[in-house]
Amino acid sequence: MKVLISGISCSGAKEIAKKLEKSNKNIKAFDIGTMMFEIASSMNIKISNEKVLDMDPRILKLLRELAFQKVLSETDENGITLLSLHLTFRWHRRLMPGFAFAELDKFAPDIYININDELKSIINCMKKDKWAKELSLETVNMWIDEEEFTTKLLADLHKKPFYLVPKNMDLNQIEELISTDKKKAYLSYPITLLERDQPEKIKEIREFGNLLKKEVILFDPLYISDLLDIENLKNKKGAEKIEQVTEEAEQMTKERVVARDFQFIDQSDYVIVYYPTQLLSAGVMSEIVHAYAHNKEVYAIYPFEVSPFLEYYCTKIFKTIGEFKSFLKKELNFSM
C-alpha cells in the first residue's frame, strides 16, 4: 500500500506521516522536502528554507529525483509507505509545482490524502518562517485550495481514492482510513445555532460521535473551525493576524468551508444529522440535500414534527439518539 499525503506548508502533513510511522511498525514514512535537504547536505550543496525555491530549477529537479529514487528503493511492497510532500508552492506571488508526473507515476500511490488544518494553526506556524509570514490571508486560502485541488486531480487521473483529512482528526482514524475498508460517516449539526442557544447539545453530539468512531471513520466539521478563526482574527482574539481581514479573505474562507464540508460528505458512506432545534439551519439543510443528490444514506435525529421535505431527503428519521442507536445495532450490526 502506497499513500501520498499532501498539504501546504504548516498543514501538518509531514508530522502526521511520522506519527503514523511511530504508531505502526508496518508503516514507513518519507518526506520529500526533508530528504532533498539531506541529499543537498551530503553533496555539499548549500540551500536554505527561505531561498530554496530561488535555486536553479535543474538542481531542484535533481534533488527531488534523487529523493524519489531513495523512496522507491526503500519501499516495502508488503507494508505501507507514506510519502508526504507539497504538490504546489506559493512563491513570489507565483504558483510553482512541487512534483513531476514521471516521479509520481513511478511511486504509483494507491490512496491520495490532503491534510487540511485550521487557519489559526497555519498562521501561527508561518510566523516562524520569514518567507511564509509575508503571505496574505487571501494567498493562504488560495494555496490551501490549490493543494487540495491538485491532489484530487491526481487521484482522479489515476482512478484512485481521494480523502480530505483534518489535521485534528484522531490518528487511529487516519490509520484506519489508510489500512482498512471501514465505513465512513459525516456528522452534520447546526453548529452556529447550538453554540448560541444550546452549547450542551454540541457536547452531547460529539460524545455520540466518539461512540460512532468505534464503528465508522467519522468526519466532524468542528475538526476545523476556520469561520470562528476569521472572527477572532478580525477582533484580534486568539491569534495574531497576518494582516487586516479583508472582505475578500473572509468570503474566500466561507466558500472554502462550504466546499470542504461537501467534500467530507462526498467521501463518506453515511451522513448522520443531529438537529435538536426547530430553527432553520441553512448549512444542515444544504448538507442534507447535497448528500441526497450524491446517493448517500442520510440518517437524521429530529425530535419534532417532521416536514415532508425533510422526510423526502432523509433515509430514515429518529426522535432520539437512543432510538438511532437501537437502529444501528439491529439494522447495521453496530456493537455500540
GUMI-823819 format. One record per residue (C-alpha): y, x negated, z; residue in one letter. Coordinates in steps of 0.05 Angstrom, whole numbers, padded with zeros to 5 digits, always signed. Example, Ala and Ser with C-alpha at 12.3 -4.5 7.8 and 13.67 -1.06 7.14 Angstrom:
<nodes>
-00090-00246+00156A-00021-00273+00143S
</nodes>
This chain:
<nodes>
+00000+00000+00000M+00067-00029-00022K+00132+00002+00003V+00203-00011-00019L+00254+00001+00036I+00326+00002+00012S+00393+00010+00047G+00464-00014+00044I+00488-00070+00090S+00486-00048+00163C+00439+00010+00148S+00382-00020+00188G+00331-00024+00132A+00311-00096+00147K+00308-00082+00222E+00263-00021+00213I+00215-00061+00168A+00210-00116+00221K+00198-00065+00277K+00142-00033+00237L+00111-00102+00226E+00111-00114+00301K+00081-00045+00316S+00023-00051+00267N-00017-00114+00253K-00036-00087+00184N+00037-00086+00163I+00073-00147+00134K+00148-00143+00123A+00192-00184+00076F+00267-00182+00068D+00292-00208+00001I+00362-00226+00026G+00336-00267+00085T+00285-00302+00040M+00339-00321-00011M+00379-00355+00044F+00317-00392+00069E+00299-00415-00001I+00370-00438-00014A+00370-00478+00050S+00304-00511+00032S+00335-00531-00036M+00399-00555-00002N+00439-00502-00037I+00498-00481+00007K+00512-00407+00009I+00548-00362+00059S+00544-00288+00074N+00617-00280+00057E+00613-00314-00011K+00541-00305-00034V+00556-00256-00090L+00611-00301-00117D+00558-00353-00134M+00535-00370-00205D+00493-00309-00225P+00439-00356-00252R+00430-00387-00183I+00426-00319-00150L+00375-00297-00202K+00333-00359-00189L+00335-00350-00114L+00315-00277-00120R+00258-00292-00168E+00231-00345-00121L+00235-00296-00063A+00197-00243-00103F+00145-00295-00123Q+00134-00311-00050K+00126-00238-00033V+00075-00227-00088L+00035-00289-00068S+00031-00264+00005E+00019-00190-00009T-00047-00166+00020D-00075-00111-00024E-00116-00086+00036N-00056-00080+00082G+00014-00051+00079I+00070-00093+00050T+00142-00072+00065L+00196-00101+00021L+00268-00089+00045S+00328-00104+00001L+00395-00078-00022H+00387-00048-00091L+00463-00045-00100T+00524-00082-00074F+00597-00064-00070R+00634-00129-00084W+00708-00138-00104H+00712-00063-00120R+00653-00070-00167R+00582-00044-00166L+00531-00100-00171M+00455-00098-00176P+00410-00129-00123G+00346-00127-00163F+00316-00137-00232A+00268-00086-00263F+00218-00141-00280A+00214-00161-00207E+00202-00090-00182L+00152-00077-00237D+00110-00136-00212K+00115-00113-00140F+00100-00041-00161A+00117+00000-00099P+00074+00059-00080D+00130+00091-00039I+00205+00086-00043Y+00245+00095+00021I+00320+00095+00030N+00347+00085+00101I+00409+00124+00120N+00448+00111+00184D+00507+00143+00219E+00576+00124+00194L+00598+00101+00264K+00540+00052+00268S+00553+00025+00199I+00627+00018+00213I+00617-00019+00278N+00567-00065+00246C+00610-00080+00186M+00668-00101+00231K+00627-00164+00245K+00628-00187+00172D+00694-00209+00141K+00676-00184+00072W+00648-00117+00095A+00701-00097+00145K+00752-00092+00088E+00712-00035+00056L+00746+00033+00058S+00712+00095+00084L+00710+00122+00013E+00675+00059-00011T+00624+00061+00045V+00609+00134+00028N+00603+00116-00045M+00557+00057-00031W+00510+00098+00013I+00506+00149-00044D+00494+00097-00097E+00439+00062-00058E+00403+00128-00047E+00413+00149-00120F+00385+00083-00146T+00325+00085-00101T+00308+00156-00121K+00318+00140-00194L+00269+00082-00190L+00218+00126-00154A+00226+00179-00209D+00219+00126-00263L+00153+00101-00233H+00129+00171-00213K+00124+00152-00140K+00146+00190-00078P+00216+00181-00051F+00238+00193+00021Y+00307+00191+00052L+00296+00168+00123V+00347+00167+00180P+00351+00102+00218K+00346+00141+00284N+00280+00174+00264M+00222+00158+00311D+00190+00093+00289L+00119+00122+00295N+00140+00179+00249Q+00165+00129+00196I+00099+00092+00202E+00061+00158+00193E+00104+00173+00132L+00080+00108+00101I+00008+00107+00123S-00015+00180+00128T-00013+00245+00088D+00014+00283+00148K+00053+00346+00130K+00129+00343+00133K+00179+00393+00160A+00254+00402+00163Y+00285+00432+00225L+00344+00479+00209S+00391+00508+00261Y+00465+00527+00267P+00489+00463+00299I+00564+00478+00300T+00555+00548+00327L+00506+00527+00381L+00547+00466+00402E+00606+00512+00413R+00572+00572+00446D+00500+00555+00466Q+00491+00480+00475P+00429+00492+00517E+00395+00522+00455K+00403+00456+00417I+00366+00421+00473K+00312+00475+00471E+00300+00470+00396I+00299+00394+00397R+00248+00395+00453E+00207+00442+00409F+00218+00392+00353G+00186+00338+00396N+00124+00381+00402L+00123+00392+00327L+00123+00316+00316K+00051+00315+00341K+00031+00356+00280E+00084+00341+00227V+00134+00288+00206I+00199+00321+00226L+00267+00313+00193F+00322+00335+00241D+00395+00340+00216P+00420+00314+00282L+00388+00246+00270Y+00454+00232+00234I+00520+00261+00260S+00568+00240+00205D+00613+00301+00209L+00623+00290+00284L+00636+00216+00270D+00690+00234+00220I+00725+00277+00271E+00720+00221+00323N+00748+00171+00273L+00806+00217+00256K+00821+00226+00330N+00807+00153+00347K+00748+00170+00391K+00681+00136+00399G+00690+00084+00343A+00749+00046+00316E+00770+00070+00248K+00765+00026+00185I+00828+00059+00161E+00862+00126+00164Q+00811+00180+00147V+00838+00209+00082T+00824+00278+00056E+00782+00245+00001E+00739+00207+00052A+00729+00269+00094E+00709+00311+00033Q+00661+00257+00008M+00627+00255+00076T+00620+00331+00079K+00589+00334+00009E+00542+00276+00024R+00518+00311+00088V+00501+00374+00049V+00464+00334-00005A+00427+00294+00049R+00402+00356+00085D+00379+00386+00019F+00341+00322+00005Q+00307+00328+00073F+00285+00398+00051I+00261+00373-00017D+00216+00321+00015Q+00186+00370+00065S+00129+00419+00061D+00159+00469+00111Y+00227+00489+00134V+00229+00514+00206I+00291+00554+00222V+00315+00567+00293Y+00370+00620+00292Y+00386+00645+00363P+00453+00677+00345T+00477+00736+00304Q+00537+00697+00279L+00533+00675+00207L+00517+00602+00194S+00532+00586+00122A+00495+00520+00130G+00430+00550+00154V+00432+00606+00102M+00444+00556+00046S+00385+00514+00070E+00340+00576+00072I+00359+00594+00001V+00352+00522-00023H+00282+00518+00009A+00261+00584-00023Y+00285+00561-00091A+00244+00497-00084H+00180+00533-00065N+00179+00513+00008K+00147+00553+00064E+00204+00579+00108V+00188+00600+00179Y+00246+00630+00218A+00254+00644+00293I+00305+00700+00297Y+00305+00746+00359P+00349+00801+00328F+00343+00857+00278E+00323+00825+00212V+00364+00835+00150S+00323+00849+00087P+00359+00790+00055F+00335+00742+00109L+00266+00772+00104E+00267+00762+00028Y+00278+00687+00033Y+00230+00673+00092C+00155+00666+00090T+00150+00694+00160K+00198+00711+00216I+00184+00707+00291F+00221+00734+00351K+00209+00675+00398T+00186+00602+00397I+00125+00624+00436G+00106+00673+00381E+00115+00619+00329F+00072+00570+00369K+00016+00622+00370S+00021+00628+00295F+00019+00553+00286L-00044+00548+00328K-00080+00606+00294K-00059+00600+00222E-00042+00526+00212L-00091+00497+00264N-00037+00462+00303F-00061+00438+00371S+00005+00450+00408M
</nodes>
